[in-house]
Amino acid sequence: MSPEQRAEAMTYAEPLLADIDRLRNEIERLTNCLKKANEQTEYFEREYYLIKDDANRYAYAKTLEGQVVMIETLKFRGAIELDQELDDAMAEAYHRAHEGQAALTLPALL
């Protein structure tokens, strides 16, 4: 290739090389944006589930059964045990409310 041909080829290649660099930078920028968005989504998901659990626990605490659990737990065990006791009482109440449903759906599966 002659020097003139080489110079002409470089004239055409320079804008293409600049485009490739620009596109590489854009890919890197978008990748970083995606990583940041994923991190934020994971953070908000964790926060949502923590808040949802607390909201369910406090809603249960407003019921008569929940108030009994709260008073007894605070009186004998202290505030540290309260969340676990409320969770246990909520699980028991859920199982009591749904225990007949499992027996009703089992024959339908057979």
C-alpha positions in Angstrom: 0.0 0.0 0.0 1.4 3.3 -1.0 1.7 6.2 1.4 -1.1 8.0 -0.4 -3.4 5.0 -0.2 -2.6 4.6 3.5 -3.4 8.3 4.1 -6.6 8.0 2.3 -7.6 4.9 4.2 -6.8 6.6 7.5 -9.0 9.5 6.4 -11.9 7.1 6.2 -10.9 5.1 9.3 -10.5 8.0 11.7 -14.3 8.8 12.0 -15.0 5.0 12.3 -12.5 4.6 15.0 -13.9 7.7 16.8 -17.4 6.1 16.5 -16.1 2.8 18.0 -14.6 4.7 20.9 -17.8 6.6 21.4 -19.9 3.4 21.3 -17.5 1.7 23.8 -17.9 4.6 26.2 -21.7 4.5 25.8 -21.7 0.8 26.5 -19.6 1.4 29.6 -21.9 4.2 30.8 -25.1 2.2 30.2 -23.6 -0.8 32.0 -22.8 1.4 35.0 -26.3 2.8 34.9 -27.8 -0.7 34.9 -25.6 -1.8 37.8 -26.7 1.2 39.8 -30.4 0.6 38.9 -30.1 -3.1 40.0 -28.5 -2.1 43.3 -31.2 0.4 44.0 -33.9 -2.1 43.1 -32.4 -4.7 45.5 -32.2 -2.1 48.2 -35.8 -1.0 47.8 -37.0 -4.7 47.6 -35.3 -5.4 50.9 -36.8 -2.3 52.5 -40.2 -3.1 51.2 -40.2 -6.6 52.7 -38.9 -5.3 56.0 -41.6 -2.6 56.1 -44.3 -5.0 55.0 -43.4 -7.4 57.8 -43.5 -4.6 60.4 -46.8 -3.4 59.0 -48.3 -6.8 59.3 -46.9 -7.3 62.8 -48.3 -3.9 64.0 -51.7 -4.6 62.3 -51.9 -7.8 64.2 -50.9 -6.1 67.4 -54.0 -3.9 67.1 -56.3 -7.0 67.3 -57.5 -8.2 70.7 -55.4 -11.4 70.4 -52.3 -9.3 69.4 -52.8 -7.0 72.4 -52.8 -10.0 74.8 -49.6 -11.3 73.2 -48.0 -7.8 73.5 -48.9 -7.4 77.1 -47.9 -10.8 78.2 -44.6 -10.7 76.3 -43.7 -7.2 77.6 -44.6 -8.1 81.1 -42.6 -11.4 81.3 -39.9 -11.3 78.6 -39.4 -7.6 77.6 -39.5 -5.7 74.3 -36.7 -7.6 72.7 -38.9 -10.7 72.4 -42.0 -8.9 71.3 -41.5 -9.1 67.5 -40.8 -12.8 67.6 -43.9 -13.4 69.8 -46.1 -11.4 67.5 -44.7 -13.3 64.5 -45.4 -16.7 66.2 -48.9 -15.6 67.3 -49.7 -14.4 63.7 -48.5 -17.7 62.3 -50.7 -19.6 64.8 -53.7 -17.5 63.9 -53.1 -18.0 60.2 -52.9 -21.8 60.6 -56.1 -21.8 62.8 -57.9 -19.8 60.1 -56.7 -22.0 57.2 -56.5 -25.5 58.7 -59.9 -26.6 57.4 -59.0 -25.4 53.9 -56.1 -27.8 53.4 -58.4 -30.8 54.1 -61.0 -29.6 51.7 -58.6 -29.2 48.8 -56.8 -32.5 49.2 -59.6 -34.7 47.7 -59.9 -32.3 44.8 -56.3 -33.1 43.8 -56.9 -36.9 43.8 
